[in-house]
């Protein structure tokens, strides 16, 4: 089972559990995978190889950490909580 397939399964579980935070996070990752395919001039219906999917996930995590840091510096505790 590929990384993307695992994430799709987790999306289904989050939907059943009505866990909106987790669901939105996972959907964001799936969207990032599609964006990566489009950026590389490949069809959005293709599957991203596991190595590339992991790189996309790492970038998303780094982006969230940077956002949390910036929101903290700006005194926006409400946005920090949303990102965490």
C-alpha positions as CSV (number, residue, x, y, z in Angstrom):
1,X,0.0,0.0,0.0
2,X,1.5,3.3,-1.1
3,X,1.6,6.4,1.1
4,X,-1.1,8.1,-0.9
5,X,-3.4,5.0,-0.5
6,X,-2.8,5.1,3.2
7,X,-3.7,8.7,3.4
8,X,-6.9,8.1,1.4
9,X,-7.8,5.4,3.9
10,X,-7.2,7.7,6.8
11,X,-9.5,10.3,5.1
12,X,-12.3,7.7,5.1
13,X,-11.7,7.0,8.8
14,X,-11.7,10.7,9.7
15,X,-15.0,11.1,7.8
16,X,-16.6,8.3,9.7
17,X,-15.2,9.6,13.0
18,X,-16.4,13.1,12.1
19,X,-12.9,14.4,13.0
20,X,-12.9,17.6,10.9
21,X,-9.4,18.8,11.9
22,X,-7.8,15.5,10.9
23,X,-10.0,15.4,7.7
24,X,-9.0,18.9,6.6
25,X,-5.3,18.1,7.3
26,X,-5.4,15.0,5.2
27,X,-7.3,16.6,2.4
28,X,-4.7,19.4,2.4
29,X,-2.0,16.8,1.9
30,X,-3.9,15.1,-1.0
31,X,-4.3,18.6,-2.5
32,X,-0.5,19.2,-2.1
33,X,0.2,15.9,-3.9
34,X,-2.0,17.0,-6.8
35,X,-0.3,20.4,-6.9
36,X,3.1,18.6,-7.0
37,X,2.0,16.5,-10.0
38,X,0.7,19.6,-11.9
39,X,4.0,21.5,-11.1
40,X,5.9,18.7,-12.6
41,X,3.7,18.8,-15.7
42,X,2.2,15.4,-15.0
43,X,-1.5,14.5,-15.0
44,X,-3.2,15.1,-11.7
45,X,-4.7,11.6,-12.0
46,X,-1.3,9.9,-11.7
47,X,0.0,8.6,-8.4
48,X,3.0,10.3,-6.9
49,X,5.8,7.9,-6.0
50,X,6.3,7.3,-2.3
51,X,9.6,9.2,-2.3
52,X,8.1,12.3,-3.8
53,X,5.0,12.0,-1.5
54,X,7.2,12.0,1.5
55,X,9.1,15.1,0.3
56,X,5.7,16.9,-0.1
57,X,4.7,15.9,3.4
58,X,8.1,17.1,4.8
59,X,7.5,20.5,3.0
60,X,4.0,20.7,4.5
61,X,5.3,20.1,8.0
62,X,8.0,22.7,7.6
63,X,5.5,25.2,6.3
64,X,3.2,24.6,9.3
65,X,6.2,25.0,11.7
66,X,7.2,28.2,10.0
67,X,3.6,29.5,10.2
68,X,3.4,28.7,13.9
69,X,6.7,30.5,14.6
70,X,5.6,33.6,12.6
71,X,2.2,33.7,14.3
72,X,3.9,33.4,17.7
73,X,6.1,36.3,17.0
74,X,3.1,38.3,15.8
75,X,1.2,37.6,19.0
76,X,-1.5,35.7,17.2
77,X,-2.2,32.9,19.7
78,X,-5.5,32.0,18.0
79,X,-3.8,31.3,14.7
80,X,-1.1,29.3,16.5
81,X,-3.7,27.0,18.0
82,X,-5.3,26.5,14.5
83,X,-1.9,25.5,13.0
84,X,-1.0,23.2,15.8
